[in-house]
Amino acid sequence: MGDIQSSFIEALPKLMIGAQLLSVLLGAVVYLLGRKLPRNGDWLAGLGVLLLLIVSCWGLFSFWPSDVHQNIGGSFVRGWVGRGSDPSSITVGLLPDLAALSMTVLFAVIAAVVLSNRALLAAEPRAHRHYGAFLIGIAGASLAWSSATVWLALGGVFIATFAGFLVHGARWHEEGESFLAIRFLQERSWTLLLALFGAAAIANQGGTLQFGASFEWPVTSLTDIGAILLATGLFLQFQGVPLQGTLNFPSASCPPSRIALSQVIPGLSALAVLIRLEPQFRSVEIFPVLGWVALGSAFLAVLAGLLHHDWRSSLGFSLVSAFCVSASALAFSAPSSALTIAIGASFGAIALAITGTALAAGGGTSKANRKKALWAKSLAITAGLAASGFAGFVGSHGFLHWLTRLSPEPAHLALAGAAVFLVLIQLWKTVFSVFRVKASTDIGWYPILSPLFLMICALAIVWTGSATGGWVPGAQDHILYSLISAIFPGTPEAIELDHAAGVFGGALVVAAVIAYWTTQPANDLWKGVHRSSPGFAEFVLGGFGFERATGAMFRAITRASNVIEYWVDARAWREWIPLGLSRSFGAISRAGTGIDAQLSRNLPRAMRRSVDIPAKFLQLMQSGDVQWYLLFAIGGGIAMLVHFLKT
Amino acid sequence: MIFLPFLGAIIQALLPSSKGAATSIVSRQVAFATSLIASVCAIVLVASMQTGTAELQATETLPWIGSYAISYDVGLDGLNALLVLLIAIVSPVLIASEWHQKVGARGMHALLLVHQSSLFGAVCAQDLFLMFFFWALSSLPFYFLIGIWGGEGRERAAFQSIVTASIGNALLFGSLVLVYYSVDPHTFSLKELAAGKVGTQTFPFLGLEAPVSAVAFALMSAGLALRAPIWPFHGWFTHVAEEAPSSVFVALAGLAVPVATSLFIRMAYSLFPGTVAQVAPVIVIVGAINLVIGAICAAGQRDLRRLLAFVCLSEVGLVLIGAGSLSQAGAVGAIYQQLTLGLGVAGFGLFSGIIMDRSGTGVFKDEDGKAGFGGLATRTPAMAVVAGIIIASLLGFPGLGGFVGHSLLVIGSYSIHPWAVAFVAFVFVLAAYYLLGMYRYVFLGKATSGSSFRDLSPVERVYLLPVVAALVVIGVYPKPLLDVVRPTVLTLLSVIR
């Protein structure tokens, strides 16, 4: 048994990459050909999810709990473009450690819960595209977490993001949805481009771009620029301001798969790189700035989310703000805080999306339907608790640790506290928006209850081993081994949390009350703001002027293009150059012809003249009018005269 | 490899001129077979190259014009191996894409074969006169291909192309003659002229002592700039884009343009290392101007073919930035990018040609920004997938050829010319805007009623497959090709430094 286990561990990197590649392949097959497959190919998608789940679970349990502090399996790094030993080369490799395996399980669970909800996807005209996109997305995210180098991780983030485009594109035969899909891909490719440029810049400076080893990047200004670009590109994967274009437009596609594939999975993939490179980012000192930018971005996302009336858009902005807080937690606290906040928010958001969709399905007001709606609403509240880090859920660990490690400066504390408070208000506003969708639904029981799986996965005990998520001082509630501590072995556990827990709990309750109070159907404060300040609302919902600015920029580029084309292509190359050449050749030709004509006219005359005189002279000699020997006599006389004059 | 397509062209001319279907089929099969066999030879030759060496391989040397030290001297190294591969992949595809050509198919195929031969010869030549001979020959087929099979303004476009090419060739020849007379004994051999032997000589010009190296480099650059194309000497190129048949424009933009940049890199690095070291920033500036203006002009296009022309212009700028960086990664990236540029442009040109054949127009959006086609993905899913892969490669998405070239260029150029890399970043953002925008206008959205588009036919699938497969393969596993390129580049860069 031991031999089998050890050989499995040795083979784990190969098995992981094999499972990921196979999942991408199966996903592509289902996406492209799913319509022709039985049951839209959901069984094939399920097979891929199962494969990833089995490999990652087996990996986890093979070592659990004896060697959890070690990387599981052998890791390897190879040169992909260039030699592996050369820092400026592009390297690939796998590091299937605990974090990678745990996150792969998490992605597989999300995929399984959403995809098994056939009733939710029933309204989709091309459900097979959702199945295919999910499989591709989770494989990409798994790759991002299990790669040993930044390059391969960015490849994983790209695949995960591309799945977001694919799920947006599930309705790309519709005008608005196709616009959204392309807009999503444009925005995500811009941000990934920033990250790739950053990685290339660091590589150019000789900075190592591998995970799992202690190294420092060279201290140069160009490395700093590279690090800033890389961190910014990854942070913008969370759809922070200003790249929120796709959230501002309504979409008819299935909310759970859209939220999961366009926000949760790309966001968690990007977080993988940020977390893995945390020591390096910290060493180049860009984290304080990133932390505050993330909080600022969270604040702006909250503003936009509050002014959206539709629960779907509002949910998207809630998730953005939660991811921004997670980035801030990474900057100010520790990777464990960031990851737990992000996990809680992700599970909560997907659960909310499922319950919202289930309620929106509507139906008659029978007792059974009202009962289902009650369950759905209860689960919506539970999802809100999970997302906002209430006691017992994994997010609480992150929020509390973040609060305790913030700068002791009162101003900083106040600003950060205000930002988080607003994030909580916005989140609970979304929860109550979902809560008020419908009072009855005739959808099946599975969609109603499926968020329960997610809620169980979001429990603090699963991740931190603590029953309350750290609300009880002195770690007295720790009843299981902490997976988070195993993933991040350097994170100190014992922190004085009692004040933080009180403050955070109070803030959470107050935020929920304010959200409930301000979103009363009869007296919705945010709708009032929208009505009273339409200009401001328009500005906020238009991406804080970003939409207008980018539109103006692209229009200016198009105008510049037209001007350049007009002067260079249309005028210079099609008019002036041909005209100039034609005129100059014409002028040369005319000049040549003129000279030729002149020559033709004058040459015979000159020739005639030049020939006439000697000819006549010879004629005179021939006729005897001139005695030729006289010429010799005269010539000889002149010659003698010249000779004697010289002497 | 070099003369087989030429032989195919001669056979085309010798076939009986009866209009029977049998003759027609035989002529097509002969054309395709000769092109394909030459390509297979080329691929086998490149595949059998030793990696890790900068030595010239698969060499052939025969005396040609002995009294002027001109010889038939060809060989493969890291600089031309990828170009040989590109020509080998794309040339048979072009002949296959004109399989159903109704008007003068034999003539068109013969000219495409001559073009294939001449490009093989130009990139493999190790004698400057031989190189010039093949390079000048490669411009000739375009005159007839555009003038006979082009659109309404074909005569003018053909005339413009041949005049520009002739001026370019004349300048290039002037440069080569200067180089020839600058060494004693006079020679055109690249091996004997390499390593800066042209560097120190001067010649009197208008009372000044002009350095041969600088003047010859300037003439060579100007000559190739006219054919590359380099902004603002590109007007003929966009004109040809509008008028030429898609296969002919692909031959020009996807083959002749990368070959022009390749010849520039080979001659600049081998013959004028001292001058290149001095003018490298100028090369980067010219590249950056090409890159930015090409991208800006592409952003304003509403026609597929003109969009492709400006994409090509922009990509040439990228190659020049890499070549001018004089760093290992930058130069290797520039050479790799020639292959991906050629394949990407070929793929784009072919699928846009198919769309234009079906619809009769290449205008993908009108002046009000409304889609010209719209929703093709639902009716032509295979075409949408192929176009998606090609556009993704042009954008440098990971896993495709463009990513490798773009990454190497950025890694190599960043510390030397950070401002140029900033331009590259701007252009990539713009490229995502206009290429993905074009994709939406053509393939996504609501299907426009009344148009009867059909998906790729089996023949179209077969000839697009090599291009798409090559983009994927060189994107996923670039190592063997990079191992061929790197030693040659390192050797040349060591001389420049």
Interface residues (C-beta under 8 A of the other chain):
Chain A: L32 G79 W80 V81 G82 S88 I90 L154 G155 F158 G169 W172 H173 E174 E175 S178 F179 A181 I182 L185 Q186 S189 W190 L193 L194 L196 F197 A200 A201 A203 N204 Q205 L222 I225 G226 F554 I557 T558 R559 A560 S561 N562 I564 E565 V568 D569 A572 W573 R574 I577 P578 L581
Chain B: Q160 V163 W231 P232 H234 G235 W236 T238 H239 I293 I296 C297 A298 A299 G300 Q301 A329 G375 A377 T378 P381 V385 L395 G396 F397 P398 G399 V404 S407 L408 V410 I411 G412 Y414 S415 P418 V421 A425 F428 V429 L430 A432 Y433 L436 G437 Y439 R440 L444 G445 K446 A447 P478 K479 L482
